[in-house]
Amino acid sequence: MKLTRRLSAIESFIPQNSILADIGCDHAYLACDAVQKGIVVKAYACDVKQGPLNAALSTINENNLQNKVIPVLSDGLQNVPEDANVCVIAGMGVETMKMILSHEKIKQFHTIILQPNSDADEMRKWAYEHDLNLTDESIVQEGHFYFILKYVNEPAAYLSEKEMKFGKYCTHLNDYKNYWNFRKERLGAIVSQMEQSAKKQELAELLDQINEQLASL
């Protein structure tokens, strides 16, 4: 089974010999591949809808993983079995991810891997304020740019406002520089066409911050 770059980056953050809960599992590719590679001893492919679970079951059956990857109908973390200790929440908006992470069952996971579809800065800020400790990050370009954030369920180490906005652990990656150059070009085009306003000033300040960040790489 060949994973996409995005799923491979997520998989690289899963601790060895863990029990995975993949929330919003789609076809269960990540869960099945992690079991096949011996990264996890068992995985739960979780989704709120039966359709994706049917697709997951097909992948499970095709790879003869019926006793290792278990489909679970669950609204977020609600029905995730208690032995799962690593959680992946990927391919969702930040507001949906916040709701999932706010469930009391989040306490059972020692590692939480997040891949928001956008607004990674907002996700970092929320997680920091809710005492999740950011320990690693990655970014991949696969049509869009995706940040992958790895958290440990322990008191959060200090993150500056700059680190929450721009990230801390993936500034050395080529896709990181490509992402901020992409943002710079788009934002520059928008600012140049705006009439003078408080909003234009706000975006111009963000553009200056992006230029400073790129200059520091």
N, CA, C and O of each residue as an XYZ file, in Angstrom:
868
protein
N       0.842     -1.191      0.000
C       0.000      0.000      0.000
C       0.882      1.247      0.000
O       1.753      1.393      0.858
N       0.660      2.146     -0.959
C       1.478      3.359     -1.059
C       0.657      4.543     -0.566
O      -0.377      4.883     -1.141
N       1.133      5.160      0.500
C       0.448      6.318      1.052
C       0.818      7.585      0.294
O       1.878      7.659     -0.327
N      -0.057      8.576      0.348
C       0.260      9.897     -0.175
C       1.331     10.543      0.705
O       1.599     10.077      1.812
N       1.929     11.601      0.212
C       2.942     12.322      1.004
C       2.344     12.816      2.316
O       2.994     12.753      3.360
N       1.116     13.303      2.265
C       0.460     13.812      3.465
C       0.283     12.713      4.502
O       0.626     12.898      5.670
N      -0.249     11.574      4.083
C      -0.449     10.471      5.028
C       0.876      9.893      5.516
O       0.985      9.473      6.667
N       1.875      9.872      4.648
C       3.203      9.387      5.070
C       3.795     10.283      6.147
O       4.410      9.796      7.095
N       3.609     11.599      6.003
C       4.119     12.532      7.000
C       3.397     12.347      8.332
O       4.014     12.407      9.395
N       2.099     12.125      8.266
C       1.333     11.852      9.487
C       1.823     10.555     10.121
O       2.048     10.498     11.330
N       1.985      9.527      9.316
C       2.413      8.222      9.820
C       3.779      8.301     10.509
O       4.023      7.589     11.483
N       4.655      9.151     10.014
C       6.003      9.255     10.583
C       5.984      9.765     12.019
O       6.964      9.600     12.746
N       4.890     10.377     12.432
C       4.768     10.904     13.791
C       4.135      9.908     14.766
O       4.070     10.186     15.964
N       3.674      8.771     14.287
C       3.017      7.801     15.165
C       4.071      7.019     15.939
O       4.955      6.419     15.327
N       4.000      7.010     17.271
C       4.996      6.267     18.058
C       4.906      4.765     17.827
O       3.827      4.222     17.590
N       6.041      4.112     17.899
C       6.126      2.665     17.702
C       5.338      1.932     18.805
O       5.317      2.344     19.965
N       4.697      0.838     18.396
C       3.990     -0.077     19.310
C       2.798      0.572     20.018
O       2.437      0.179     21.127
N       2.198      1.560     19.372
C       1.037      2.211     19.965
C      -0.257      1.592     19.428
O      -0.234      0.733     18.546
N      -1.370      2.044     19.973
C      -2.697      1.645     19.502
C      -3.368      2.904     18.973
O      -3.623      3.849     19.719
N      -3.647      2.902     17.691
C      -4.057      4.109     16.972
C      -5.569      4.233     16.865
O      -6.273      3.254     16.618
N      -6.051      5.446     17.054
C      -7.417      5.810     16.688
C      -7.333      6.874     15.605
O      -6.890      7.994     15.860
N      -7.757      6.523     14.397
C      -7.748      7.469     13.280
C      -9.158      8.029     13.144
O     -10.076      7.330     12.715
N      -9.321      9.304     13.515
C     -10.634      9.939     13.557
C     -10.916     10.585     12.202
O     -10.191     11.478     11.763
N     -11.987     10.116     11.544
C     -12.255     10.556     10.183
C     -11.369      9.783      9.230
O     -10.566     10.358      8.495
N     -11.528      8.462      9.255
C     -10.532      7.541      8.680
C     -10.573      7.435      7.165
O      -9.642      6.900      6.565
N     -11.643      7.938      6.523
C     -11.784      7.804      5.071
C     -11.727      6.326      4.674
O     -12.614      5.565      5.061
N     -10.728      5.904      3.927
C     -10.628      4.505      3.474
C      -9.766      3.633      4.388
O      -9.490      2.477      4.066
N      -9.345      4.182      5.518
C      -8.501      3.452      6.487
C      -7.125      3.109      5.925
O      -6.497      2.152      6.377
N      -6.650      3.874      4.950
C      -5.322      3.613      4.397
C      -4.236      3.791      5.458
O      -3.325      2.971      5.570
N      -4.342      4.865      6.230
C      -3.330      5.135      7.248
C      -3.303      4.029      8.300
O      -2.238      3.517      8.645
N      -4.472      3.668      8.801
C      -4.554      2.631      9.837
C      -3.994      1.305      9.338
O      -3.230      0.646     10.043
N      -4.369      0.915      8.129
C      -3.918     -0.371      7.579
C      -2.417     -0.368      7.329
O      -1.732     -1.348      7.625
N      -1.906      0.731      6.785
C      -0.476      0.785      6.479
C       0.348      0.774      7.764
O       1.388      0.120      7.829
N      -0.113      1.497      8.787
C       0.629      1.541     10.053
C       0.681      0.163     10.706
O       1.685     -0.189     11.326
N      -0.389     -0.620     10.573
C      -0.395     -1.989     11.100
C       0.538     -2.869     10.276
O       1.332     -3.624     10.835
N       0.448     -2.777      8.958
C       1.281     -3.618      8.088
C       2.769     -3.375      8.313
O       3.568     -4.308      8.224
N       3.146     -2.143      8.602
C       4.558     -1.813      8.825
C       5.014     -2.103     10.249
O       6.190     -1.930     10.572
N       4.098     -2.540     11.095
C       4.466     -2.838     12.472
C       4.667     -1.606     13.337
O       5.278     -1.688     14.403
N       4.154     -0.455     12.884
C       4.265      0.770     13.678
C       3.289      0.710     14.857
O       3.633      1.084     15.979
N       2.075      0.237     14.588
C       1.071      0.102     15.646
C       0.687     -1.369     15.785
O       0.761     -2.135     14.824
N       0.281     -1.747     16.982
C      -0.120     -3.138     17.212
C      -1.586     -3.361     16.854
O      -2.012     -4.489     16.607
N      -2.355     -2.262     16.830
C      -3.775     -2.329     16.497
C      -4.225     -0.923     16.133
O      -3.633      0.061     16.575
N      -5.273     -0.836     15.327
C      -5.784      0.481     14.954
C      -7.305      0.456     14.895
O      -7.914     -0.548     14.526
N      -7.897      1.573     15.263
C      -9.331      1.784     15.121
C      -9.553      2.818     14.023
O      -9.058      3.942     14.102
N     -10.298      2.423     13.006
C     -10.644      3.332     11.917
C     -12.018      3.919     12.244
O     -13.035      3.234     12.138
N     -12.038      5.177     12.638
C     -13.247      5.783     13.203
C     -13.833      6.836     12.259
O     -13.109      7.624     11.650
N     -15.151      6.824     12.160
C     -15.826      7.863     11.384
C     -17.242      8.032     11.902
O     -17.827      7.118     12.482
N     -17.780      9.228     11.679
C     -19.128      9.538     12.144
C     -20.199      9.011     11.180
O     -21.375      8.951     11.537
N     -19.799      8.633      9.968
C     -20.748      8.172      8.954
C     -20.437      6.739      8.533
O     -19.285      6.306      8.536
N     -21.494      6.018      8.171
C     -21.333      4.613      7.805
C     -20.647      4.452      6.459
O     -19.931      3.474      6.246
N     -20.855      5.405      5.539
C     -20.253      5.303      4.211
C     -18.749      5.153      4.242
O     -18.215      4.205      3.667
N     -18.035      6.085      4.915
C     -16.584      5.928      5.021
C     -16.169      4.645      5.733
O     -15.133      4.062      5.412
N     -16.975      4.204      6.701
C     -16.638      2.951      7.394
C     -16.771      1.755      6.461
O     -16.006      0.796      6.567
N     -17.734      1.803      5.549
C     -17.855      0.726      4.554
C     -16.623      0.700      3.655
O     -16.113     -0.370      3.322
N     -16.146      1.883      3.263
C     -14.924      1.968      2.447
C     -13.732      1.461      3.246
O     -12.872      0.764      2.708
N     -13.676      1.811      4.541
C     -12.594      1.335      5.397
C     -12.618     -0.183      5.504
O     -11.575     -0.834      5.447
N     -13.813     -0.742      5.660
C     -13.943     -2.195      5.779
C     -13.444     -2.900      4.525
O     -12.852     -3.976      4.608
N     -13.678     -2.301      3.373
C     -13.175     -2.885      2.117
C     -11.649     -2.930      2.116
O     -11.055     -3.935      1.726
N     -11.012     -1.836      2.555
C      -9.549     -1.804      2.629
C      -9.032     -2.831      3.629
O      -8.041     -3.516      3.374
N      -9.705     -2.930      4.759
C      -9.319     -3.896      5.793
C      -9.390     -5.320      5.245
O      -8.463     -6.109      5.433
N     -10.488     -5.644      4.571
C     -10.672     -6.998      4.035
C      -9.680     -7.306      2.920
O      -9.165     -8.421      2.830
N      -9.413     -6.311      2.065
C      -8.468     -6.512      0.967
C      -7.066     -6.833      1.471
O      -6.293     -7.513      0.796
N      -6.745     -6.338      2.664
C      -5.404     -6.529      3.219
C      -5.360     -7.549      4.352
O      -4.352     -7.680      5.046
N      -6.477     -8.274      4.529
C      -6.558     -9.341      5.547
C      -6.159     -8.847      6.933
O      -5.372     -9.480      7.638
N      -6.720     -7.707      7.302
C      -6.372     -7.098      8.583
C      -7.582     -7.038      9.528
O      -7.679     -6.142     10.367
N      -8.491     -7.993      9.383
C      -9.751     -7.954     10.129
C      -9.560     -7.937     11.641
O     -10.384     -7.358     12.349
N      -8.514     -8.546     12.150
C      -8.304     -8.604     13.594
C      -7.362     -7.519     14.105
O      -7.101     -7.419     15.304
N      -6.855     -6.706     13.174
C      -5.874     -5.691     13.553
C      -6.387     -4.262     13.354
O      -5.977     -3.347     14.067
N      -7.276     -4.078     12.394
C      -7.870     -2.759     12.140
C      -9.380     -2.887     12.297
O     -10.027     -3.632     11.561
N      -9.928     -2.168     13.246
C     -11.341     -2.327     13.598
C     -12.100     -1.046     13.268
O     -11.765      0.013     13.798
N     -13.114     -1.116     12.405
C     -13.916      0.074     12.116
C     -14.834      0.401     13.301
O     -15.426     -0.493     13.906
N     -14.939      1.684     13.618
C     -15.749      2.136     14.754
C     -16.596      3.326     14.321
O     -16.071      4.333     13.846
N     -17.903      3.203     14.488
C     -18.807      4.329     14.229
C     -18.764      5.247     15.450
O     -19.201      4.869     16.537
N     -18.235      6.449     15.259
C     -18.029      7.334     16.405
C     -18.106      8.789     15.973
O     -17.515      9.192     14.971
N     -18.837      9.555     16.741
C     -18.874     11.005     16.554
C     -17.665     11.580     17.290
O     -17.699     11.745     18.509
N     -16.619     11.877     16.567
C     -15.381     12.318     17.192
C     -14.788     11.213     18.038
O     -14.585     10.098     17.559
N     -14.507     11.518     19.296
C     -13.873     10.548     20.200
C     -14.883      9.728     21.005
O     -14.492      8.861     21.786
N     -16.149      9.989     20.824
C     -17.175      9.465     21.714
C     -17.118      7.958     21.933
O     -17.193      7.496     23.071
N     -16.985      7.188     20.857
C     -17.026      5.725     20.967
C     -15.666      5.061     20.768
O     -15.600      3.851     20.554
N     -14.596      5.823     20.833
C     -13.263      5.256     20.658
C     -12.937      4.355     21.857
O     -13.058      4.796     23.000
N     -12.532      3.117     21.620
C     -12.191      2.217     22.738
C     -11.091      2.777     23.631
O     -10.238      3.547     23.189
N     -11.130      2.372     24.898
C     -10.259      2.977     25.907
C      -8.792      2.574     25.776
O      -7.924      3.221     26.363
N      -8.498      1.512     25.014
C      -7.088      1.120     24.900
C      -6.333      1.918     23.843
O      -5.109      1.816     23.761
N      -7.035      2.710     23.034
C      -6.342      3.555     22.052
C      -5.547      4.628     22.786
O      -6.083      5.307     23.662
N      -4.273      4.784     22.435
C      -3.440      5.766     23.135
C      -2.788      6.794     22.213
O      -2.095      7.699     22.679
N      -3.007      6.655     20.912
C      -2.549      7.649     19.939
C      -3.726      8.017     19.050
O      -4.467      7.154     18.580
N      -3.878      9.304     18.833
C      -5.022      9.804     18.082
C      -4.538     10.614     16.883
O      -3.674     11.479     17.024
N      -5.091     10.337     15.711
C      -4.858     11.154     14.525
C      -6.179     11.809     14.132
O      -7.194     11.133     13.960
N      -6.152     13.119     13.995
C      -7.307     13.868     13.497
C      -6.808     14.670     12.307
O      -6.057     15.631     12.470
N      -7.220     14.279     11.121
C      -6.645     14.863      9.901
C      -7.732     15.197      8.886
O      -8.796     14.579      8.856
N      -7.431     16.191      8.060
C      -8.300     16.505      6.943
C      -9.586     17.201      7.318
O     -10.609     17.018      6.659
N      -9.547     18.005      8.380
C     -10.743     18.710      8.840
C     -10.428     20.182      9.057
O      -9.268     20.593      9.093
N     -11.500     20.971      9.201
C     -11.352     22.365      9.563
C     -11.022     22.507     11.035
O     -11.283     21.601     11.826
N     -10.451     23.634     11.402
C     -10.013     23.850     12.776
C     -11.168     23.819     13.761
O     -11.026     23.259     14.849
N     -12.303     24.401     13.416
C     -13.427     24.434     14.350
C     -13.928     23.029     14.661
O     -14.259     22.730     15.809
N     -13.987     22.169     13.657
C     -14.387     20.780     13.882
C     -13.365     20.079     14.774
O     -13.732     19.323     15.673
N     -12.094     20.331     14.523
C     -11.035     19.702     15.323
C     -11.095     20.168     16.781
O     -10.875     19.374     17.696
N     -11.388     21.436     16.994
C     -11.523     21.948     18.358
C     -12.631     21.202     19.107
O     -12.459     20.816     20.264
N     -13.761     21.006     18.437
C     -14.873     20.305     19.090
C     -14.477     18.882     19.462
O     -14.801     18.410     20.552
N     -13.778     18.199     18.561
C     -13.344     16.829     18.845
C     -12.362     16.809     20.010
O     -12.467     15.970     20.905
N     -11.417     17.724     19.994
C     -10.376     17.765     21.029
C     -10.916     18.177     22.396
O     -10.274     17.934     23.419
N     -12.085     18.795     22.414
C     -12.667     19.250     23.676
C     -13.350     18.124     24.447
O     -13.740     18.319     25.598
N     -13.499     16.954     23.837
C     -14.140     15.828     24.519
C     -13.246     15.312     25.647
O     -12.022     15.297     25.523
N     -13.865     14.895     26.736
C     -13.094     14.441     27.904
C     -12.213     13.231     27.606
O     -11.225     13.003     28.303
N     -12.560     12.448     26.573
C     -11.759     11.265     26.247
C     -10.383     11.614     25.675
O      -9.541     10.734     25.497
N     -10.161     12.882     25.391
C      -8.849     13.266     24.874
C      -7.754     12.913     25.876
O      -6.597     12.736     25.495
N      -8.112     12.810     27.149
C      -7.125     12.534     28.195
C      -6.490     11.147     28.071
O      -5.419     10.906     28.628
N      -7.147     10.228     27.341
C      -6.605      8.865     27.260
C      -5.438      8.751     26.278
O      -4.754      7.729     26.261
N      -5.202      9.768     25.471
C      -4.170      9.694     24.426
C      -2.880     10.370     24.882
O      -2.891     11.520     25.323
N      -1.771      9.644     24.771
C      -0.499     10.286     25.111
C       0.056     11.083     23.938
O       0.833     12.015     24.144
N      -0.331     10.731     22.699
C       0.125     11.456     21.511
C      -1.078     11.803     20.648
O      -1.952     10.967     20.418
N      -1.116     13.040     20.173
C      -2.225     13.538     19.354
C      -1.619     14.190     18.119
O      -0.840     15.136     18.234
N      -1.968     13.693     16.952
C      -1.411     14.193     15.688
C      -2.527     14.880     14.916
O      -3.556     14.272     14.623
N      -2.320     16.141     14.592
C      -3.348     16.961     13.964
C      -2.899     17.440     12.584
O      -1.755     17.852     12.395
N      -3.817     17.379     11.633
C      -3.549     17.945     10.309
C      -4.777     18.744      9.885
O      -5.667     18.221      9.214
N      -4.818     20.021     10.283
C      -5.932     20.875      9.851
C      -5.804     21.212      8.370
O      -4.700     21.287      7.832
N      -6.939     21.412      7.725
C      -6.902     21.731      6.304
C      -6.406     23.156      6.046
O      -5.948     23.468      4.947
N      -6.499     24.008      7.050
C      -6.002     25.383      6.955
C      -5.868     25.929      8.373
O      -6.184     25.239      9.342
N      -5.401     27.160      8.489
C      -5.339     27.858      9.782
C      -4.530     27.102     10.831
O      -4.966     26.960     11.974
N      -3.364     26.623     10.445
C      -2.504     25.911     11.398
C      -2.111     26.819     12.557
O      -1.922     26.344     13.677
N      -1.986     28.125     12.300
C      -1.643     29.056     13.378
C      -2.725     29.092     14.447
O      -2.424     29.139     15.640
N      -3.977     29.070     14.025
C      -5.091     29.054     14.978
C      -5.116     27.747     15.764
O      -5.434     27.733     16.953
N      -4.778     26.649     15.088
C      -4.742     25.350     15.766
C      -3.632     25.324     16.806
O      -3.837     24.825     17.913
N      -2.463     25.853     16.469
C      -1.350     25.908     17.428
C      -1.734     26.732     18.658
O      -1.462     26.341     19.794
N      -2.363     27.863     18.415
C      -2.738     28.761     19.517
C      -3.749     28.075     20.437
O      -3.606     28.116     21.659
N      -4.768     27.446     19.851
C      -5.802     26.783     20.657
C      -5.186     25.636     21.468
O      -5.463     25.500     22.660
N      -4.368     24.829     20.833
C      -3.754     23.691     21.523
C      -2.855     24.170     22.657
O      -2.836     23.571     23.732
N      -2.116     25.239     22.422
C      -1.250     25.807     23.459
C      -2.074     26.277     24.651
O      -1.715     26.027     25.802
N      -3.176     26.956     24.369
C      -4.036     27.465     25.442
C      -4.747     26.344     26.194
O      -5.196     26.537     27.324
N      -4.849     25.162     25.562
C      -5.498     24.014     26.202
C      -4.480     22.975     26.673
O      -4.811     21.808     26.883
N      -3.251     23.420     26.832
C      -2.192     22.647     27.494
C      -1.852     21.335     26.782
O      -1.691     20.291     27.413
N      -1.750     21.416     25.468
C      -1.170     20.321     24.693
C       0.228     20.763     24.272
O       0.418     21.899     23.836
N       1.186     19.885     24.399
C       2.584     20.244     24.174
C       3.024     19.896     22.751
O       3.103     18.719     22.397
N       3.306     20.899     21.946
C       3.777     20.710     20.577
C       5.216     20.202     20.604
O       6.103     20.856     21.154
N       5.442     19.030     20.006
C       6.784     18.436     20.034
C       7.410     18.267     18.655
O       8.615     18.037     18.552
N       6.612     18.377     17.593
C       7.169     18.250     16.248
C       6.145     18.768     15.245
O       4.954     18.871     15.542
N       6.633     19.090     14.056
C       5.776     19.570     12.969
C       6.370     19.139     11.633
O       7.563     18.857     11.518
N       5.505     19.099     10.636
C       5.965     18.927      9.265
C       5.027     19.714      8.362
O       3.966     20.161      8.796
N       5.416     19.880      7.123
C       4.554     20.493      6.124
C       4.810     19.798      4.798
O       5.958     19.556      4.427
N       3.743     19.478      4.087
C       3.878     18.853      2.770
C       2.982     19.575      1.772
O       1.904     20.061      2.112
N       3.451     19.629      0.554
C       2.654     20.181     -0.541
C       2.128     19.028     -1.360
O       2.886     18.229     -1.910
N       0.807     18.960     -1.431
C       0.147     17.902     -2.187
C      -1.137     18.496     -2.767
O      -2.238     18.250     -2.274
N      -0.961     19.280     -3.821
C      -2.070     20.096     -4.306
C      -2.165     21.355     -3.461
O      -1.926     22.459     -3.952
N      -2.510     21.192     -2.201
C      -2.473     22.259     -1.209
C      -1.258     22.040     -0.304
O      -0.553     21.036     -0.409
N      -1.036     23.005      0.581
C      -0.027     22.846      1.620
C      -0.708     22.381      2.896
O      -1.749     22.915      3.279
N      -0.122     21.382      3.558
C      -0.693     20.855      4.791
C       0.360     20.852      5.897
O       1.444     20.292      5.736
N       0.026     21.482      7.016
C       0.854     21.373      8.217
C       0.399     20.158      9.021
O      -0.800     19.916      9.165
N       1.356     19.398      9.542
C       1.072     18.282     10.445
C       1.713     18.618     11.783
O       2.903     18.924     11.853
N       0.913     18.558     12.844
C       1.341     18.981     14.176
C       1.285     17.792     15.124
O       0.259     17.117     15.220
N       2.374     17.536     15.818
C       2.428     16.432     16.775
C       2.430     16.985     18.202
O       3.267     17.810     18.567
N       1.471     16.506     18.994
C       1.333     16.946     20.377
C       1.474     15.774     21.333
O       1.122     14.639     21.013
N       1.999     16.077     22.514
C       2.019     15.134     23.623
C       1.089     15.686     24.697
O       1.082     16.886     24.969
N       0.310     14.805     25.299
C      -0.694     15.209     26.278
C      -0.023     15.478     27.626
O      -0.091     14.674     28.555
N       0.629     16.646     27.691
C       1.347     17.065     28.888
C       1.386     18.583     28.885
O       1.097     19.196     27.858
N       1.737     19.213     30.009
C       1.762     20.677     30.035
C       2.581     21.265     28.890
O       3.680     20.804     28.584
N       2.024     22.276     28.279
C       2.632     22.845     27.078
C       3.900     23.631     27.405
O       3.908     24.466     28.309
N       4.964     23.354     26.662
C       6.164     24.185     26.737
C       5.866     25.532     26.076
O       4.980     25.638     25.228
N       6.607     26.536     26.470
C       6.345     27.894     25.987
C       6.464     27.987     24.463
O       7.409     27.474     23.864
N       5.488     28.647     23.860
C       5.536     29.006     22.449
C       5.340     30.507     22.332
O       4.400     31.053     22.908
N       6.197     31.170     21.609
C       6.030     32.606     21.383
C       4.903     32.844     20.383
O       4.464     31.924     19.692
N       4.445     34.079     20.316
C       3.415     34.442     19.330
C       3.917     34.143     17.913
O       3.160     33.684     17.058
N       5.196     34.409     17.683
C       5.776     34.137     16.368
C       5.756     32.643     16.058
O       5.440     32.250     14.935
N       6.090     31.807     17.039
C       6.093     30.359     16.833
C       4.688     29.818     16.618
O       4.503     28.871     15.854
N       3.694     30.404     17.280
C       2.313     29.990     17.052
C       1.856     30.364     15.645
O       1.099     29.628     15.012
N       2.315     31.499     15.168
C       1.905     31.946     13.831
C       2.655     31.200     12.725
O       2.055     30.762     11.743
N       3.977     31.059     12.895
C       4.800     30.542     11.805
C       5.288     29.109     12.002
O       5.836     28.510     11.077
N       5.095     28.557     13.197
C       5.609     27.220     13.452
C       6.990     27.274     14.080
O       7.658     28.308     14.079
N       7.400     26.130     14.617
C       8.667     26.075     15.351
C       9.623     25.016     14.830
O      10.835     25.230     14.828
N       9.099     23.870     14.384
C       9.956     22.707     14.131
C      10.147     22.373     12.650
O      10.888     21.444     12.330
N       9.509     23.094     11.751
C       9.601     22.685     10.335
C      10.149     23.787      9.443
O       9.968     23.744      8.227
N      10.816     24.769     10.028
C      11.302     25.900      9.236
C      12.428     25.516      8.273
O      12.751     26.279      7.363
N      13.026     24.338      8.470
C      14.138     23.902      7.614
C      13.651     23.186      6.354
O      14.453     22.905      5.463
N      12.355     22.886      6.261
C      11.834     22.099      5.145
C      11.595     22.964      3.908
O      11.180     24.118      4.016
N      11.860     22.394      2.740
C      11.665     23.145      1.496
C      10.209     23.572      1.323
O       9.933     24.689      0.886
N       9.285     22.684      1.667
C       7.873     23.020      1.503
C       7.450     24.157      2.423
O       6.492     24.871      2.129
N       8.158     24.326      3.531
C       7.860     25.445      4.431
C       8.160     26.782      3.731
O       7.337     27.697      3.739
N       9.337     26.873      3.133
C       9.695     28.096      2.427
C       8.772     28.318      1.225
O       8.368     29.446      0.943
N       8.447     27.240      0.529
C       7.532     27.350     -0.615
C       6.162     27.865     -0.182
O       5.536     28.667     -0.875
N       5.706     27.386      0.984
C       4.394     27.802      1.483
C       4.368     29.295      1.764
O       3.441     29.991      1.350
N       5.388     29.795      2.471
C       5.350     31.207      2.836
C       5.625     32.109      1.638
O       5.156     33.246      1.607
N       6.367     31.627      0.665
C       6.499     32.391     -0.583
C       5.162     32.458     -1.317
O       4.801     33.487     -1.888
N       4.439     31.347     -1.291
C       3.101     31.309     -1.894
C       2.177     32.297     -1.188
O       1.464     33.061     -1.838
N       2.192     32.276      0.160
C       1.358     33.202      0.923
C       1.756     34.657      0.656
O       0.900     35.535      0.543
N       3.059     34.897      0.557
C       3.558     36.243      0.302
C       3.038     36.779     -1.033
O       2.576     37.918     -1.107
N       3.111     35.968     -2.078
C       2.668     36.405     -3.405
C       1.171     36.690     -3.422
O       0.731     37.706     -3.960
N       0.394     35.789     -2.831
C      -1.058     35.980     -2.813
C      -1.453     37.204     -2.003
O      -2.280     38.010     -2.428
N      -0.840     37.327     -0.819
C      -1.176     38.439      0.054
C      -0.729     39.770     -0.547
O      -1.438     40.770     -0.440
N       0.446     39.783     -1.181
C       0.929     40.995     -1.823
C      -0.007     41.472     -2.913
O      -0.246     42.671     -3.049
N      -0.545     40.533     -3.699
C      -1.479     40.890     -4.768
C      -2.767     41.473     -4.195
O      -3.330     42.415     -4.753
N      -3.226     40.916     -3.090
C      -4.459     41.411     -2.467
C      -4.252     42.816     -1.901
O      -5.063     43.713     -2.134
N      -3.158     42.997     -1.156
C      -2.896     44.286     -0.517
C      -2.740     45.391     -1.564
O      -3.218     46.507     -1.364
N      -2.081     45.086     -2.663
C      -1.826     46.106     -3.686
C      -3.106     46.614     -4.340
O      -3.117     47.707     -4.907
N      -4.180     45.836     -4.269
C      -5.434     46.218     -4.913
C      -6.453     46.815     -3.940
O      -7.536     47.226     -4.356
N      -6.116     46.864     -2.653
C      -7.063     47.354     -1.656
C      -6.974     48.862     -1.480
O      -5.901     49.453     -1.592
N      -8.119     49.473     -1.202
C      -8.136     50.878     -0.798
C      -7.595     50.976      0.625
O      -7.632     50.006      1.383
N      -7.096     52.152      0.977
C      -6.558     52.341      2.316
C      -7.639     52.097      3.365
O      -8.724     52.674      3.300
N      -7.331     51.246      4.318
C      -8.286     50.901      5.363
C      -7.543     50.211      6.498
O      -6.366     49.870      6.380
N      -8.266     50.012      7.610
C      -7.669     49.296      8.735
C      -7.331     47.865      8.338
O      -6.320     47.315      8.777
N      -8.179     47.262      7.505
C      -7.935     45.894      7.055
C      -6.688     45.822      6.190
O      -5.894     44.890      6.318
N      -6.510     46.810      5.300
C      -5.307     46.837      4.464
C      -4.066     46.967      5.338
O      -3.056     46.311      5.084
N      -4.134     47.808      6.364
C      -2.994     47.977      7.256
C      -2.663     46.678      7.986
O      -1.494     46.333      8.162
N      -3.712     45.959      8.411
C      -3.530     44.678      9.096
C      -2.837     43.666      8.197
O      -1.900     42.988      8.618
N      -3.307     43.568      6.942
C      -2.713     42.619      5.999
C      -1.294     43.029      5.604
O      -0.433     42.176      5.389
N      -1.059     44.329      5.511
C       0.289     44.813      5.185
C       1.270     44.462      6.305
O       2.426     44.132      6.041
N       0.808     44.534      7.548
C       1.658     44.150      8.683
C       1.967     42.659      8.653
O       3.089     42.245      8.945
N       0.962     41.850      8.296
C       1.194     40.409      8.161
C       2.188     40.135      7.052
O       3.045     39.262      7.186
N       2.081     40.873      5.956
C       3.020     40.705      4.848
C       4.439     41.034      5.288
O       5.384     40.347      4.900
N       4.595     42.070      6.086
C       5.921     42.413      6.624
C       6.466     41.280      7.491
O       7.651     40.953      7.420
N       5.601     40.685      8.308
C       6.019     39.572      9.164
C       6.461     38.367      8.334
O       7.440     37.697      8.663
N       5.726     38.103      7.254
C       6.092     37.001      6.367
C       7.440     37.258      5.720
O       8.271     36.356      5.627
N       7.658     38.485      5.273
C       8.964     38.842      4.678
C      10.097     38.671      5.682
O      11.176     38.202      5.320
N       9.866     39.044      6.939
C      10.865     38.880      7.968
C      11.162     37.392      8.216
O      12.314     36.991      8.380
N      10.087     36.586      8.237
C      10.268     35.155      8.458
C      11.055     34.517      7.312
O      11.947     33.702      7.547
N      10.729     34.885      6.087
C      11.450     34.342      4.927
C      12.914     34.771      4.944
O      13.798     33.998      4.574
N      13.163     35.997      5.372
C      14.543     36.492      5.425
C      15.373     35.763      6.471
O      16.601     35.725      6.383
N      14.700     35.184      7.462
C      15.437     34.498      8.533
C      15.742     33.042      8.196
O      16.476     32.384      8.933
N      15.196     32.532      7.104
C      15.378     31.108      6.777
C      16.751     30.874      6.131
O      17.087     29.741      5.787
